[in-house]
Amino acid sequence: MGTRKGLKLRSVLMLLVIGSILLTAAFGGYFAWKMNKTSLTNGYLESNYQYAKKLASNTNELLRIMRTNIDGISQIATKLSISQNSQKELDIWYEASEHYFNAILIVNKDRVVTAASTQNEGKFVGTKLTSLASFEAVQQQAPLISQPYLGSASKRLLVMISSPIFNERDEYVGFVAGTVFLNDDNALNKSLSEHFYGNGSYVYVADKNGHLIFHPDKSRMNEMILTNDAINKAISGRSGAQQIVNSQNKSYFAGYAYEPLTGWAIIAQTPASIIDEPLKRLIWRLVFQSLPVFIVILLIAWYVSYMLSKPLFELAAFSEEAILSPKASSQRMPRINSYIYEVRQLNRSINNHFNLLNKEIRLDGLTGLANRKTFDLTIAEWLAEGVPFVLILLDIDHFKAINDRYGHLIGDEVLTYTASLIKRFSRSHDLCFRYGGEEFGILVRGGTVAVATQMAERLREGIGAEASPTGSSVFVSIGISHSDGQAAEAKAIIEMADKALYMSKETGRNRTTVYEHKQAGQ
């Protein structure tokens, strides 16, 4: 049997099922991963936005309290002269407010410090302030919260909260200033430092010009940030949340809020990589939870594909063997037990078609006897198996004259008539065949020459005794040869019977001749 080419249906079905399962699992896993990623992302964005908004509100409230404290001091200082005599009262005020301020100064209108209360008492007295914040305080003569700036002496970022001082004649004489160092220990710094978590989240603040004024990395203080979208939106007065890539090319979930009193941008952010580990755990959990279901589905799919493909495979194998095998007449359809409607219909159709083809291949279309091909296969098989047999060849005498006189249709009827008599006078296990044209034959299985001769004579006499389709009798000439089961070639057996038949024709027709080695006729 030849090598089968192409994929088997069972393999195709299994590949289809496995591919469908894997594709479904991949899509399901992807959408689960996507939904969880979106959920985690939105959760961190919302959390950081709410925290930034709360921190902006707390910072606003804290700055208002600090400004109120400075306003209170300035109102009391208005009743006092700006001199060293106010130092004692200033120390009392500072002691009550030192958790808000790093220093409280009383400054005259020439920006000279006349009193100062700090951890290093008297350090600033007599110093003339040169900062832009001090100029603005003198120029505007109104309560102010300055933008962060670098102190000329300390070189540290600070914010100055000031309130003007007027004398009894309502003349401007100076201002009270509370300084807040943004990196030192004070209420503002503590408020902004609460969002440091172990997962990498932190808070930073930028002034309205985009300078960092609070950041966990002290080396970045006062750095100008122009590419951070969250900062740009916050200092423009907006609040919200978004995923950003910062100036150091790292991705974060950032919530931002605007502090209206100072115009600062407050950002609370968490590294975007924080969700990688939960997503990995999700994928592995999906894989381990889906594995048993996958195995069960695979086993069911294997069984179903086996039940579907087995009958089809048997039909395909049978068809291939039937085509390639020379013993077409011996082929039997496989028994197909399937509940699948299409498989049962296919089996029935193939069976019917095969029987029809087998019949057409084996039988002569006109007479219904076995054809020349079947004869050749049968005699070769019997010789190969060592089966003894006798070959009878017969030819209708003067058949050409019948065709010429009565026409080919009558001639075909004569052939059919002769075939029917051959069937009548032969045995059920003998092979009756049409050798070609008006020549017929019988393979007598297991018979002797005497038995075959007797059968041939009865046949010859029976044909001659009845009226044929021409209205009169027809006659046949017969030649007989035999094989005793010993090794021989089919060609030789046929040639011997053909010579015997020729002898019958030469010696007067309508007679039977048995081939003998001495060419003795009978």
Kinemage of the C-alpha trace (Angstrom):
@kinemage 1
@onewidth
@group {chain A} dominant
@subgroup {mainchain}
@vectorlist {calphas} color= white
{ca met a 1} P 0.000 0.000 0.000
{ca gly a 2} L 1.324 3.422 -0.945
{ca thr a 3} L 2.346 6.062 1.550
{ca arg a 4} L -0.514 8.299 2.653
{ca lys a 5} L 0.098 11.962 2.064
{ca gly a 6} L -1.303 14.923 3.956
{ca leu a 7} L -2.471 15.405 7.512
{ca lys a 8} L -4.873 12.987 9.137
{ca leu a 9} L -8.275 14.351 10.122
{ca arg a 10} L -7.635 13.379 13.741
{ca ser a 11} L -4.475 15.465 13.797
{ca val a 12} L -6.219 18.393 12.120
{ca leu a 13} L -9.078 18.269 14.625
{ca met a 14} L -6.670 18.092 17.562
{ca leu a 15} L -4.623 20.967 16.189
{ca leu a 16} L -7.818 22.934 15.662
{ca val a 17} L -9.020 22.265 19.209
{ca ile a 18} L -5.635 22.972 20.785
{ca gly a 19} L -5.263 26.114 18.679
{ca ser a 20} L -8.776 27.252 19.633
{ca ile a 21} L -8.136 26.625 23.329
{ca leu a 22} L -4.781 28.378 23.280
{ca leu a 23} L -6.156 31.276 21.255
{ca thr a 24} L -9.143 31.609 23.580
{ca ala a 25} L -6.883 31.378 26.621
{ca ala a 26} L -4.521 33.950 25.128
{ca phe a 27} L -7.350 36.376 24.382
{ca gly a 28} L -8.967 35.727 27.750
{ca gly a 29} L -5.662 36.153 29.551
{ca tyr a 30} L -4.902 39.287 27.601
{ca phe a 31} L -8.263 40.872 28.366
{ca ala a 32} L -7.999 39.859 32.036
{ca trp a 33} L -4.493 41.311 32.136
{ca lys a 34} L -5.696 44.439 30.334
{ca met a 35} L -8.677 44.923 32.643
{ca asn a 36} L -6.582 44.419 35.769
{ca lys a 37} L -3.907 46.738 34.454
{ca thr a 38} L -6.547 49.380 33.739
{ca ser a 39} L -8.093 48.848 37.162
{ca leu a 40} L -4.749 49.085 38.980
{ca thr a 41} L -3.715 52.090 36.891
{ca asn a 42} L -6.976 53.909 37.550
{ca gly a 43} L -6.730 53.016 41.235
{ca tyr a 44} L -3.255 54.505 41.608
{ca leu a 45} L -4.159 57.543 39.519
{ca glu a 46} L -7.289 58.218 41.572
{ca ser a 47} L -5.472 57.598 44.863
{ca asn a 48} L -2.644 59.968 43.958
{ca tyr a 49} L -5.062 62.587 42.650
{ca gln a 50} L -7.078 62.525 45.865
{ca tyr a 51} L -3.912 62.700 47.920
{ca ala a 52} L -2.485 65.589 45.886
{ca lys a 53} L -5.789 67.444 46.196
{ca lys a 54} L -5.894 66.816 49.947
{ca leu a 55} L -2.272 67.908 50.286
{ca ala a 56} L -2.986 71.094 48.328
{ca ser a 57} L -5.911 71.819 50.631
{ca asn a 58} L -3.833 71.123 53.742
{ca thr a 59} L -0.969 73.295 52.419
{ca asn a 60} L -3.398 76.108 51.667
{ca glu a 61} L -4.865 75.875 55.160
{ca leu a 62} L -1.409 75.733 56.746
{ca leu a 63} L -0.194 78.788 54.830
{ca arg a 64} L -3.318 80.678 55.827
{ca ile a 65} L -2.689 79.851 59.480
{ca met a 66} L 0.940 80.931 59.189
{ca arg a 67} L -0.070 84.174 57.489
{ca thr a 68} L -2.671 84.800 60.197
{ca asn a 69} L 0.020 84.334 62.844
{ca ile a 70} L 2.304 86.849 61.117
{ca asp a 71} L -0.626 89.269 60.720
{ca gly a 72} L -1.278 88.971 64.463
{ca ile a 73} L 2.336 89.741 65.267
{ca ser a 74} L 2.333 92.725 62.902
{ca gln a 75} L -0.790 94.135 64.566
{ca ile a 76} L 0.819 93.906 67.993
{ca ala a 77} L 4.110 95.265 66.658
{ca thr a 78} L 2.267 98.311 65.303
{ca lys a 79} L 1.720 99.410 68.881
{ca leu a 80} L 5.418 99.083 69.649
{ca ser a 81} L 8.369 100.939 68.271
{ca ile a 82} L 10.713 98.992 66.058
{ca ser a 83} L 13.741 98.705 68.308
{ca gln a 84} L 15.750 96.287 70.355
{ca asn a 85} L 13.100 96.674 73.072
{ca ser a 86} L 10.774 94.499 70.995
{ca gln a 87} L 13.152 91.507 71.116
{ca lys a 88} L 11.669 90.063 74.247
{ca glu a 89} L 8.138 90.150 72.922
{ca leu a 90} L 9.351 88.683 69.612
{ca asp a 91} L 10.953 85.741 71.403
{ca ile a 92} L 7.649 85.028 73.077
{ca trp a 93} L 5.849 85.130 69.740
{ca tyr a 94} L 8.451 82.865 68.127
{ca glu a 95} L 8.235 80.334 70.929
{ca ala a 96} L 4.512 80.058 70.247
{ca ser a 97} L 5.024 79.671 66.470
{ca glu a 98} L 8.390 77.931 66.097
{ca his a 99} L 6.814 74.759 64.692
{ca tyr a 100} L 5.617 76.901 61.771
{ca phe a 101} L 8.649 79.140 61.177
{ca asn a 102} L 12.392 78.750 61.236
{ca ala a 103} L 12.765 82.438 62.083
{ca ile a 104} L 10.621 85.527 62.774
{ca leu a 105} L 12.070 88.899 61.888
{ca ile a 106} L 11.046 92.509 62.428
{ca val a 107} L 12.352 94.619 59.562
{ca asn a 108} L 12.173 98.411 59.151
{ca lys a 109} L 11.229 100.179 55.955
{ca asp a 110} L 14.902 100.273 54.937
{ca arg a 111} L 14.881 96.436 55.049
{ca val a 112} L 17.195 96.337 58.051
{ca val a 113} L 16.455 93.642 60.625
{ca thr a 114} L 15.759 95.294 63.991
{ca ala a 115} L 14.774 92.150 65.849
{ca ala a 116} L 15.043 88.464 65.111
{ca ser a 117} L 14.068 85.353 66.910
{ca thr a 118} L 15.625 82.097 65.642
{ca gln a 119} L 17.420 79.124 66.998
{ca asn a 120} L 20.556 81.294 66.790
{ca glu a 121} L 19.280 84.367 68.630
{ca gly a 122} L 20.339 87.790 67.301
{ca lys a 123} L 22.114 86.478 64.284
{ca phe a 124} L 20.174 88.619 61.778
{ca val a 125} L 19.883 91.857 63.821
{ca gly a 126} L 21.369 94.765 61.894
{ca thr a 127} L 21.455 92.844 58.618
{ca lys a 128} L 19.985 94.528 55.593
{ca leu a 129} L 17.782 92.190 53.554
{ca thr a 130} L 18.446 92.124 49.808
{ca ser a 131} L 16.008 89.486 48.641
{ca leu a 132} L 13.293 90.183 46.096
{ca ala a 133} L 10.752 89.150 48.741
{ca ser a 134} L 11.932 91.960 51.063
{ca phe a 135} L 11.720 94.514 48.238
{ca glu a 136} L 8.171 93.372 47.431
{ca ala a 137} L 7.172 93.580 51.108
{ca val a 138} L 8.380 97.195 51.381
{ca gln a 139} L 7.007 98.155 47.997
{ca gln a 140} L 3.549 96.644 48.345
{ca gln a 141} L 3.121 97.305 52.119
{ca ala a 142} L 0.630 94.447 52.259
{ca pro a 143} L 0.525 90.860 53.542
{ca leu a 144} L 2.555 88.624 51.213
{ca ile a 145} L 3.614 85.036 50.741
{ca ser a 146} L 6.746 85.140 48.613
{ca gln a 147} L 7.774 82.741 45.913
{ca pro a 148} L 10.532 80.385 47.089
{ca tyr a 149} L 14.052 81.788 46.747
{ca leu a 150} L 17.611 81.022 47.783
{ca gly a 151} L 18.706 82.817 50.934
{ca ser a 152} L 21.758 84.983 50.319
{ca ala a 153} L 23.528 83.734 53.422
{ca ser a 154} L 22.166 80.201 53.880
{ca lys a 155} L 21.927 79.324 50.190
{ca arg a 156} L 18.815 77.314 51.045
{ca leu a 157} L 15.334 77.544 49.586
{ca leu a 158} L 12.943 79.437 51.770
{ca val a 159} L 9.578 81.153 51.720
{ca met a 160} L 8.925 84.441 53.466
{ca ile a 161} L 5.491 85.287 54.880
{ca ser a 162} L 5.277 88.971 55.684
{ca ser a 163} L 2.797 91.498 57.060
{ca pro a 164} L 3.285 95.310 57.177
{ca ile a 165} L 3.758 97.361 60.377
{ca phe a 166} L 2.269 100.860 60.734
{ca asn a 167} L 2.833 103.387 63.569
{ca glu a 168} L 0.185 105.265 65.525
{ca arg a 169} L 0.005 107.845 62.732
{ca asp a 170} L -0.689 105.047 60.267
{ca glu a 171} L 2.688 105.506 58.659
{ca tyr a 172} L 4.464 102.476 57.198
{ca val a 173} L 7.512 101.664 59.309
{ca gly a 174} L 8.432 98.105 58.213
{ca phe a 175} L 7.146 94.542 58.270
{ca val a 176} L 7.140 91.325 60.232
{ca ala a 177} L 8.522 88.332 58.358
{ca gly a 178} L 8.308 84.626 59.122
{ca thr a 179} L 10.788 82.516 57.165
{ca val a 180} L 10.206 78.874 56.310
{ca phe a 181} L 13.159 76.804 55.104
{ca leu a 182} L 11.607 74.187 52.818
{ca asn a 183} L 14.068 71.426 53.727
{ca asp a 184} L 14.146 72.098 57.460
{ca asp a 185} L 12.032 70.711 60.243
{ca asn a 186} L 8.776 72.659 60.209
{ca ala a 187} L 5.056 72.088 59.790
{ca leu a 188} L 5.088 72.656 56.022
{ca asn a 189} L 7.943 70.202 55.452
{ca lys a 190} L 6.295 67.546 57.629
{ca ser a 191} L 3.003 67.925 55.781
{ca leu a 192} L 4.660 67.386 52.399
{ca ser a 193} L 6.802 64.460 53.601
{ca glu a 194} L 3.947 62.144 54.635
{ca his a 195} L 3.582 60.418 51.250
{ca phe a 196} L 6.824 58.461 51.266
{ca tyr a 197} L 5.904 54.790 50.933
{ca gly a 198} L 7.963 51.660 50.542
{ca asn a 199} L 6.576 51.165 47.030
{ca gly a 200} L 8.452 54.192 45.682
{ca ser a 201} L 5.622 56.744 45.928
{ca tyr a 202} L 6.548 60.299 46.871
{ca val a 203} L 5.429 63.930 46.686
{ca tyr a 204} L 7.157 66.864 45.075
{ca val a 205} L 6.202 70.508 44.695
{ca ala a 206} L 7.036 73.097 42.058
{ca asp a 207} L 6.500 76.843 42.234
{ca lys a 208} L 4.519 78.718 39.626
{ca asn a 209} L 7.656 79.109 37.476
{ca gly a 210} L 8.321 75.358 37.343
{ca his a 211} L 11.169 75.202 39.886
{ca leu a 212} L 11.261 72.225 42.233
{ca ile a 213} L 10.831 73.588 45.772
{ca phe a 214} L 10.226 70.282 47.513
{ca his a 215} L 11.584 66.893 46.472
{ca pro a 216} L 12.918 63.807 48.287
{ca asp a 217} L 16.119 64.118 46.255
{ca lys a 218} L 17.657 67.235 47.866
{ca ser a 219} L 20.106 67.652 44.997
{ca arg a 220} L 17.223 68.525 42.678
{ca met a 221} L 15.928 71.433 44.734
{ca asn a 222} L 15.359 74.571 42.642
{ca glu a 223} L 15.769 72.573 39.415
{ca met a 224} L 13.710 73.941 36.518
{ca ile a 225} L 11.283 71.345 35.116
{ca leu a 226} L 9.813 72.170 31.721
{ca thr a 227} L 8.916 68.736 30.307
{ca asn a 228} L 6.707 67.415 33.113
{ca asp a 229} L 3.131 67.571 31.851
{ca ala a 230} L 1.636 67.190 35.341
{ca ile a 231} L 3.569 70.208 36.640
{ca asn a 232} L 2.622 72.302 33.618
{ca lys a 233} L -1.065 71.519 34.072
{ca ala a 234} L -1.023 72.120 37.815
{ca ile a 235} L 0.718 75.525 37.681
{ca ser a 236} L -1.807 76.544 35.029
{ca gly a 237} L -4.529 76.088 37.648
{ca arg a 238} L -5.758 72.561 36.865
{ca ser a 239} L -6.010 69.433 39.003
{ca gly a 240} L -6.227 65.820 37.828
{ca ala a 241} L -4.302 62.578 37.238
{ca gln a 242} L -2.410 60.961 34.386
{ca gln a 243} L 0.431 58.611 33.597
{ca ile a 244} L 3.569 60.606 32.904
{ca val a 245} L 7.159 60.096 31.908
{ca asn a 246} L 9.279 62.400 34.029
{ca ser a 247} L 12.421 64.306 33.106
{ca gln a 248} L 14.502 61.225 33.940
{ca asn a 249} L 12.490 59.090 31.464
{ca lys a 250} L 10.702 57.054 34.157
{ca ser a 251} L 6.981 56.306 34.010
{ca tyr a 252} L 4.731 57.254 36.958
{ca phe a 253} L 1.065 57.369 37.938
{ca ala a 254} L 0.757 61.012 38.955
{ca gly a 255} L -1.986 62.950 40.666
{ca tyr a 256} L -1.579 66.741 40.580
{ca ala a 257} L -3.316 69.662 42.268
{ca tyr a 258} L -3.096 73.463 42.223
{ca glu a 259} L -2.540 75.400 45.433
{ca pro a 260} L -4.249 78.780 44.763
{ca leu a 261} L -2.646 80.840 47.537
{ca thr a 262} L 0.905 80.460 46.179
{ca gly a 263} L 0.287 79.020 42.678
{ca trp a 264} L 2.309 75.945 43.563
{ca ala a 265} L 1.924 72.592 41.787
{ca ile a 266} L 1.681 69.633 44.168
{ca ile a 267} L 2.237 66.197 42.631
{ca ala a 268} L 1.885 62.798 44.297
{ca gln a 269} L 3.176 59.953 42.152
{ca thr a 270} L 3.816 56.197 42.174
{ca pro a 271} L 6.163 54.276 39.825
{ca ala a 272} L 4.209 52.616 37.008
{ca ser a 273} L 6.286 49.472 37.547
{ca ile a 274} L 4.403 48.941 40.816
{ca ile a 275} L 1.690 47.040 38.901
{ca asp a 276} L 4.084 44.662 37.109
{ca glu a 277} L 4.301 42.142 39.949
{ca pro a 278} L 0.515 41.907 40.569
{ca leu a 279} L -0.035 41.434 36.827
{ca lys a 280} L 2.567 38.652 36.724
{ca arg a 281} L 0.885 36.934 39.655
{ca leu a 282} L -2.455 37.263 37.873
{ca ile a 283} L -1.128 35.619 34.693
{ca trp a 284} L 0.434 32.721 36.608
{ca arg a 285} L -2.741 32.268 38.622
{ca leu a 286} L -4.778 32.141 35.406
{ca val a 287} L -2.356 29.604 33.920
{ca phe a 288} L -2.448 27.267 36.939
{ca gln a 289} L -6.209 27.572 37.357
{ca ser a 290} L -6.850 26.968 33.636
{ca leu a 291} L -4.474 24.005 33.296
{ca pro a 292} L -6.853 21.317 34.702
{ca val a 293} L -9.713 22.633 32.566
{ca phe a 294} L -7.411 22.653 29.532
{ca ile a 295} L -6.430 19.023 30.148
{ca val a 296} L -10.077 17.930 30.539
{ca ile a 297} L -11.108 19.767 27.352
{ca leu a 298} L -8.128 18.250 25.546
{ca leu a 299} L -9.123 14.710 26.569
{ca ile a 300} L -12.732 15.300 25.524
{ca ala a 301} L -11.565 16.804 22.237
{ca trp a 302} L -9.252 13.837 21.653
{ca tyr a 303} L -12.113 11.401 22.233
{ca val a 304} L -14.541 13.312 20.022
{ca ser a 305} L -11.958 13.721 17.256
{ca tyr a 306} L -11.148 10.022 17.503
{ca met a 307} L -14.826 9.074 17.200
{ca leu a 308} L -15.246 11.424 14.253
{ca ser a 309} L -12.083 10.513 12.408
{ca lys a 310} L -11.970 6.734 12.981
{ca pro a 311} L -14.781 5.815 10.547
{ca leu a 312} L -13.561 8.372 8.026
{ca phe a 313} L -10.016 7.017 8.327
{ca glu a 314} L -11.276 3.469 7.776
{ca leu a 315} L -13.247 4.565 4.721
{ca ala a 316} L -10.208 6.415 3.337
{ca ala a 317} L -7.925 3.406 3.963
{ca phe a 318} L -10.437 1.088 2.339
{ca ser a 319} L -10.745 3.353 -0.703
{ca glu a 320} L -6.988 3.512 -1.093
{ca glu a 321} L -6.561 -0.241 -0.788
{ca ala a 322} L -9.441 -0.841 -3.188
{ca ile a 323} L -7.791 1.371 -5.785
{ca leu a 324} L -4.305 -0.092 -5.381
{ca ser a 325} L -5.230 -3.744 -4.877
{ca pro a 326} L -5.524 -5.899 -8.007
{ca lys a 327} L -8.141 -8.078 -6.244
{ca ala a 328} L -10.963 -5.632 -6.643
{ca ser a 329} L -13.637 -8.281 -6.507
{ca ser a 330} L -12.533 -9.474 -3.056
{ca gln a 331} L -12.726 -6.093 -1.304
{ca arg a 332} L -15.240 -5.724 1.498
{ca met a 333} L -16.477 -2.464 2.988
{ca pro a 334} L -15.463 -1.874 6.630
{ca arg a 335} L -18.240 -1.942 9.212
{ca ile a 336} L -18.860 1.636 10.254
{ca asn a 337} L -20.694 2.137 13.548
{ca ser a 338} L -21.194 5.840 13.965
{ca tyr a 339} L -23.963 8.020 15.351
{ca ile a 340} L -22.903 10.895 13.121
{ca tyr a 341} L -25.471 11.359 10.366
{ca glu a 342} L -22.985 12.625 7.789
{ca val a 343} L -20.584 9.720 8.451
{ca arg a 344} L -23.357 7.144 8.050
{ca gln a 345} L -24.554 8.767 4.843
{ca leu a 346} L -21.012 8.907 3.507
{ca asn a 347} L -20.488 5.236 4.345
{ca arg a 348} L -23.721 4.274 2.596
{ca ser a 349} L -22.882 6.357 -0.474
{ca ile a 350} L -19.332 5.004 -0.730
{ca asn a 351} L -20.602 1.447 -0.305
{ca asn a 352} L -23.188 1.862 -3.061
{ca his a 353} L -20.737 3.606 -5.342
{ca phe a 354} L -18.027 1.049 -4.691
{ca asn a 355} L -20.382 -1.837 -5.444
{ca leu a 356} L -21.400 -0.117 -8.653
{ca leu a 357} L -17.798 0.529 -9.662
{ca asn a 358} L -16.758 -2.960 -8.670
{ca lys a 359} L -19.527 -4.375 -10.763
{ca glu a 360} L -18.617 -2.208 -13.731
{ca ile a 361} L -14.965 -3.112 -13.387
{ca arg a 362} L -15.570 -6.857 -13.065
{ca leu a 363} L -18.451 -7.419 -15.478
{ca asp a 364} L -18.994 -7.063 -19.186
{ca gly a 365} L -21.489 -4.282 -19.764
{ca leu a 366} L -23.475 -6.078 -22.488
{ca thr a 367} L -23.709 -9.670 -21.323
{ca gly a 368} L -23.325 -9.369 -17.551
{ca leu a 369} L -20.581 -12.012 -17.570
{ca ala a 370} L -17.138 -11.394 -16.062
{ca asn a 371} L -14.957 -9.311 -18.351
{ca arg a 372} L -11.473 -9.911 -19.687
{ca lys a 373} L -9.826 -8.113 -16.758
{ca thr a 374} L -11.629 -10.276 -14.203
{ca phe a 375} L -10.676 -13.377 -16.183
{ca asp a 376} L -7.001 -12.351 -16.243
{ca leu a 377} L -6.970 -11.646 -12.473
{ca thr a 378} L -8.792 -14.889 -11.649
{ca ile a 379} L -6.628 -17.209 -13.753
{ca ala a 380} L -3.471 -15.560 -12.385
{ca glu a 381} L -4.775 -15.967 -8.811
{ca trp a 382} L -5.668 -19.654 -9.319
{ca leu a 383} L -2.282 -20.355 -10.829
{ca ala a 384} L -0.543 -18.594 -7.940
{ca glu a 385} L -2.567 -20.576 -5.397
{ca gly a 386} L -2.054 -23.896 -7.217
{ca val a 387} L -5.768 -24.432 -7.862
{ca pro a 388} L -6.440 -27.012 -10.629
{ca phe a 389} L -8.882 -25.842 -13.285
{ca val a 390} L -10.007 -26.267 -16.890
{ca leu a 391} L -10.345 -23.440 -19.392
{ca ile a 392} L -13.203 -23.593 -21.909
{ca leu a 393} L -13.110 -21.103 -24.788
{ca leu a 394} L -16.005 -20.875 -27.245
{ca asp a 395} L -16.653 -18.770 -30.309
{ca ile a 396} L -19.957 -18.142 -32.135
{ca asp a 397} L -19.713 -19.566 -35.637
{ca his a 398} L -20.203 -17.163 -38.542
{ca phe a 399} L -21.004 -14.263 -36.197
{ca lys a 400} L -19.853 -11.667 -38.769
{ca ala a 401} L -22.482 -12.981 -41.172
{ca ile a 402} L -25.136 -12.564 -38.474
{ca asn a 403} L -24.141 -8.922 -38.001
{ca asp a 404} L -24.060 -8.333 -41.739
{ca arg a 405} L -27.451 -9.940 -42.326
{ca tyr a 406} L -29.443 -8.925 -39.219
{ca gly a 407} L -27.576 -5.838 -37.981
{ca his a 408} L -25.526 -5.139 -34.896
{ca leu a 409} L -28.524 -4.820 -32.564
{ca ile a 410} L -29.562 -8.392 -33.332
{ca gly a 411} L -25.912 -9.349 -33.109
{ca asp a 412} L -25.810 -7.912 -29.548
{ca glu a 413} L -28.951 -9.894 -28.713
{ca val a 414} L -27.259 -13.052 -29.933
{ca leu a 415} L -24.305 -12.324 -27.664
{ca thr a 416} L -26.633 -11.788 -24.684
{ca tyr a 417} L -28.563 -14.962 -25.569
{ca thr a 418} L -25.333 -16.973 -25.717
{ca ala a 419} L -24.175 -15.542 -22.362
{ca ser a 420} L -27.426 -16.579 -20.681
{ca leu a 421} L -26.983 -20.164 -21.866
{ca ile a 422} L -23.373 -20.201 -20.680
{ca lys a 423} L -24.594 -19.230 -17.195
{ca arg a 424} L -27.282 -21.932 -17.332
{ca phe a 425} L -24.913 -24.770 -18.167
{ca ser a 426} L -22.107 -23.757 -15.762
{ca arg a 427} L -21.764 -24.290 -12.019
{ca ser a 428} L -22.054 -21.519 -9.379
{ca his a 429} L -18.364 -21.625 -8.463
{ca asp a 430} L -17.156 -21.521 -12.077
{ca leu a 431} L -16.257 -18.210 -13.728
{ca cys a 432} L -18.177 -17.404 -16.895
{ca phe a 433} L -16.664 -14.568 -18.908
{ca arg a 434} L -16.694 -12.747 -22.217
{ca tyr a 435} L -13.207 -12.927 -23.645
{ca gly a 436} L -13.810 -10.378 -26.388
{ca gly a 437} L -16.105 -9.864 -29.379
{ca glu a 438} L -18.112 -13.088 -29.962
{ca glu a 439} L -15.646 -15.168 -27.905
{ca phe a 440} L -16.656 -16.441 -24.431
{ca gly a 441} L -15.215 -18.781 -21.856
{ca ile a 442} L -15.649 -20.703 -18.622
{ca leu a 443} L -13.010 -21.301 -15.941
{ca val a 444} L -14.015 -24.606 -14.375
{ca arg a 445} L -12.556 -24.624 -10.854
{ca gly a 446} L -11.300 -27.991 -9.640
{ca gly a 447} L -12.778 -29.798 -12.615
{ca thr a 448} L -11.236 -32.504 -14.760
{ca val a 449} L -10.960 -32.488 -18.536
{ca ala a 450} L -13.691 -35.111 -18.724
{ca val a 451} L -16.089 -33.030 -16.612
{ca ala a 452} L -15.283 -29.887 -18.588
{ca thr a 453} L -15.730 -31.719 -21.887
{ca gln a 454} L -19.102 -33.011 -20.797
{ca met a 455} L -20.123 -29.491 -19.722
{ca ala a 456} L -18.901 -28.016 -23.022
{ca glu a 457} L -20.827 -30.561 -25.056
{ca arg a 458} L -24.082 -29.944 -23.198
{ca leu a 459} L -23.568 -26.204 -23.719
{ca arg a 460} L -22.824 -26.607 -27.448
{ca glu a 461} L -25.835 -28.809 -27.990
{ca gly a 462} L -28.089 -26.551 -25.869
{ca ile a 463} L -27.150 -23.466 -27.900
{ca gly a 464} L -27.753 -25.260 -31.178
{ca ala a 465} L -31.061 -26.723 -30.050
{ca glu a 466} L -32.815 -23.424 -29.320
{ca ala a 467} L -33.888 -20.616 -31.606
{ca ser a 468} L -31.654 -17.559 -31.245
{ca pro a 469} L -32.778 -13.905 -31.633
{ca thr a 470} L -32.200 -14.362 -35.386
{ca gly a 471} L -35.137 -16.804 -35.487
{ca ser a 472} L -32.898 -19.780 -36.173
{ca ser a 473} L -30.217 -21.668 -34.284
{ca val a 474} L -26.638 -20.495 -33.888
{ca phe a 475} L -23.678 -22.740 -33.309
{ca val a 476} L -20.423 -22.475 -31.388
{ca ser a 477} L -16.958 -23.924 -31.631
{ca ile a 478} L -15.174 -24.846 -28.384
{ca gly a 479} L -11.556 -25.362 -27.324
{ca ile a 480} L -10.442 -26.795 -23.962
{ca ser a 481} L -7.139 -26.684 -22.065
{ca his a 482} L -6.375 -27.506 -18.449
{ca ser a 483} L -4.015 -26.800 -15.558
{ca asp a 484} L -3.256 -29.471 -12.966
{ca gly a 485} L -2.230 -26.927 -10.311
{ca gln a 486} L 1.458 -27.077 -11.155
{ca ala a 487} L 3.369 -23.896 -11.960
{ca ala a 488} L 2.436 -22.583 -15.365
{ca glu a 489} L 1.788 -19.289 -17.063
{ca ala a 490} L -1.704 -18.044 -17.857
{ca lys a 491} L -0.537 -17.170 -21.356
{ca ala a 492} L 0.322 -20.782 -22.056
{ca ile a 493} L -3.051 -22.073 -20.793
{ca ile a 494} L -4.905 -19.521 -22.925
{ca glu a 495} L -2.814 -20.311 -26.001
{ca met a 496} L -3.570 -24.021 -25.633
{ca ala a 497} L -7.315 -23.433 -25.395
{ca asp a 498} L -7.099 -21.018 -28.308
{ca lys a 499} L -5.302 -23.608 -30.449
{ca ala a 500} L -7.941 -26.176 -29.572
{ca leu a 501} L -10.638 -23.690 -30.537
{ca tyr a 502} L -8.857 -23.035 -33.823
{ca met a 503} L -8.773 -26.754 -34.452
{ca ser a 504} L -12.574 -26.907 -33.959
{ca lys a 505} L -12.967 -24.132 -36.520
{ca glu a 506} L -10.661 -25.833 -39.009
{ca thr a 507} L -12.344 -29.193 -38.752
{ca gly a 508} L -15.870 -28.049 -39.539
{ca arg a 509} L -17.037 -25.831 -36.651
{ca asn a 510} L -19.800 -26.675 -34.144
{ca arg a 511} L -17.582 -29.048 -32.258
{ca thr a 512} L -15.430 -29.323 -29.095
{ca thr a 513} L -11.671 -29.906 -29.143
{ca val a 514} L -9.442 -30.675 -26.134
{ca tyr a 515} L -5.850 -29.522 -26.426
{ca glu a 516} L -3.306 -32.335 -26.184
{ca his a 517} L 0.439 -32.144 -26.555
{ca lys a 518} L 0.231 -34.387 -29.630
{ca gln a 519} L -2.456 -32.058 -31.025
{ca ala a 520} L -4.958 -34.928 -31.098
{ca gly a 521} L -8.426 -33.446 -31.476
{ca gln a 522} L -11.612 -34.638 -29.932
